Amino acid sequence: MTMLALGHAYTIAELLPHGPGFTLLDSLLDYGHEHASCSIDIGPQTPFFEAGRGVPNWVGIEYMAQAIGVYAGIVRRQAGQHIEIGLLLGTRRYRCEQAWFTPGSRLVVRADQLVRDAASGVAAFRCQLHDGERELAQAEIKAFQPDNVRAYLQSLAEGAL
């Protein structure tokens, strides 16, 4: 189990290295030793919003991935490390109950870390997306976070040459 200092207030911008327009989550609701929960208010200001429909359900995978990134950001920040991007390795069993996340909805996405291999940086998460008490989507996601993503990507590029 990852031991975190609980009760600190963070903004999403403090925890994700994404620039403006790429951050899809609105706020951190809570976090624990193995999870993070965030919210998204669906409206015209929401990226991928289509008038009269809302946000397509496939964006739910990115909501989940960013919630994982928020959790990883908390872990790295509390360890005194620089916030790095992570890489989504795969999604299993993404199931969504509706085709669109509807305008006016307040979604809550929760990412629970199931297992993490510290040596490789690979972790598995169970993710859920709710609108109130109703579960709209769920998936299992595997993610990878190297200590230095730029050096990792450079090594891949050099190995391909």
C-alpha positions as CSV (number, residue, x, y, z in Angstrom):
1,M,0.0,0.0,0.0
2,T,1.2,3.5,-0.8
3,M,1.3,5.6,2.3
4,L,0.1,9.2,1.5
5,A,-0.4,12.2,3.8
6,L,-4.2,12.6,3.6
7,G,-6.2,15.8,3.7
8,H,-4.0,18.1,1.4
9,A,-6.0,20.2,-1.0
10,Y,-4.7,20.0,-4.6
11,T,-5.9,21.5,-7.9
12,I,-6.0,19.3,-11.0
13,A,-3.4,21.7,-12.6
14,E,-0.9,20.9,-9.7
15,L,-1.2,17.1,-10.4
16,L,-1.4,16.7,-14.1
17,P,1.3,18.0,-16.5
18,H,-1.3,18.5,-19.3
19,G,-1.6,22.0,-20.7
20,P,-4.7,24.2,-21.0
21,G,-7.3,22.5,-23.2
22,F,-6.0,19.0,-22.5
23,T,-7.0,18.7,-18.9
24,L,-10.5,17.2,-18.9
25,L,-11.1,16.9,-15.1
26,D,-12.6,19.9,-13.2
27,S,-11.6,19.1,-9.6
28,L,-10.2,16.6,-7.1
29,L,-12.9,15.4,-4.7
30,D,-10.8,13.1,-2.5
31,Y,-7.9,10.7,-2.5
32,G,-6.6,7.9,-0.3
33,H,-3.7,5.6,-0.1
34,E,-4.8,3.7,-3.2
35,H,-7.4,5.9,-5.0
36,A,-8.4,9.3,-6.4
37,S,-11.9,10.7,-7.2
38,C,-12.4,13.6,-9.5
39,S,-15.4,15.5,-11.0
40,I,-16.4,16.7,-14.4
41,D,-19.3,19.1,-15.1
42,I,-20.7,18.4,-18.5
43,G,-21.6,21.6,-20.4
44,P,-20.6,23.7,-23.4
45,Q,-17.3,24.5,-21.7
46,T,-16.4,20.8,-21.6
47,P,-13.9,19.5,-24.2
48,F,-15.5,17.2,-26.8
49,F,-19.0,18.6,-26.0
50,E,-21.6,18.5,-28.8
51,A,-24.6,20.8,-28.5
52,G,-27.8,18.8,-27.8
53,R,-25.9,15.6,-27.1
54,G,-23.1,16.2,-24.5
55,V,-19.8,14.3,-24.5
56,P,-19.4,11.0,-26.3
57,N,-19.0,8.0,-24.0
58,W,-15.5,7.1,-25.4
59,V,-14.2,10.2,-23.6
60,G,-14.8,8.3,-20.4
61,I,-11.6,6.3,-20.9
62,E,-9.7,9.5,-20.9
63,Y,-11.5,10.7,-17.8
64,M,-10.4,7.5,-16.1
65,A,-6.8,7.8,-17.4
66,Q,-6.6,11.4,-16.1
67,A,-7.9,10.2,-12.7
68,I,-5.1,7.7,-12.6
69,G,-2.7,10.6,-13.5
70,V,-4.1,12.6,-10.6
71,Y,-3.4,9.7,-8.2
72,A,0.1,9.3,-9.6
73,G,0.6,13.1,-9.3
74,I,-0.3,13.0,-5.6
75,V,2.1,10.1,-5.0
76,R,4.9,11.9,-6.9
77,R,4.3,15.3,-5.3
78,Q,4.3,13.9,-1.8
79,A,7.5,12.0,-2.6
80,G,9.1,15.3,-3.7
81,Q,9.3,14.2,-7.3
82,H,8.5,16.1,-10.5
83,I,5.1,15.5,-12.0
84,E,5.5,13.4,-15.2
85,I,3.0,12.2,-17.8
86,G,2.0,8.5,-17.7
87,L,1.3,6.2,-20.6
88,L,-2.0,4.3,-20.9
89,L,-1.0,0.7,-21.9
90,G,-4.4,-0.8,-22.3
91,T,-8.1,-0.8,-21.3
92,R,-10.0,-4.0,-20.5
93,R,-13.7,-4.3,-20.3
94,Y,-14.7,-0.7,-20.9
95,R,-18.4,-0.7,-20.5
96,C,-20.6,2.4,-20.6
97,E,-24.4,2.4,-20.0
98,Q,-25.1,5.3,-22.4
99,A,-23.8,6.7,-25.6
100,W,-23.4,10.3,-24.4
101,F,-22.6,12.0,-21.1
102,T,-25.5,14.4,-21.0
103,P,-25.4,18.2,-20.5
104,G,-25.9,19.3,-16.9
105,S,-24.5,16.0,-15.5
106,R,-21.8,16.1,-12.8
107,L,-19.7,13.0,-13.3
108,V,-17.5,11.5,-10.6
109,V,-14.6,9.3,-11.8
110,R,-12.8,7.1,-9.3
111,A,-9.5,5.2,-10.0
112,D,-8.5,2.5,-7.5
113,Q,-5.0,1.1,-7.8
114,L,-5.2,-2.7,-7.7
115,V,-1.5,-3.5,-8.1
116,R,1.7,-1.7,-8.9
117,D,5.1,-3.1,-9.8
118,A,7.6,-0.6,-8.5
119,A,10.5,-2.0,-10.5
120,S,8.8,-1.6,-13.9
121,G,6.4,1.4,-13.1
122,V,3.4,-0.6,-14.4
123,A,0.2,-0.4,-12.5
124,A,-3.4,-1.7,-12.9
125,F,-6.5,0.3,-11.8
126,R,-10.2,-0.4,-11.5
127,C,-12.0,2.7,-12.7
128,Q,-15.7,3.8,-12.3
129,L,-17.7,6.7,-13.6
130,H,-20.8,7.8,-11.8
131,D,-23.6,10.4,-12.2
132,G,-24.9,10.6,-8.7
133,E,-25.6,7.1,-7.5
134,R,-25.8,5.7,-11.0
135,E,-22.7,3.9,-12.3
136,L,-22.3,4.9,-16.0
137,A,-19.0,3.3,-16.9
138,Q,-16.3,1.0,-15.6
139,A,-13.0,-0.4,-16.9
140,E,-9.7,-1.9,-15.9
141,I,-6.8,0.2,-17.1
142,K,-3.1,-0.6,-17.1
143,A,-0.7,2.4,-17.0
144,F,3.0,2.9,-17.1
145,Q,5.0,5.8,-15.5
146,P,8.7,5.8,-16.0
147,D,10.7,8.0,-13.6
148,N,11.7,10.3,-16.5
149,V,9.3,10.0,-19.4
150,R,11.4,12.2,-21.7
151,A,14.5,10.0,-21.2
152,Y,12.4,6.9,-21.7
153,L,10.9,8.1,-25.0
154,Q,14.3,9.3,-26.2
155,S,15.7,5.8,-25.5
156,L,12.9,4.3,-27.6
157,A,13.6,6.7,-30.4
158,E,17.3,5.9,-30.3
159,G,16.7,2.2,-30.3
160,A,14.5,2.5,-33.4
161,L,17.3,4.1,-35.4
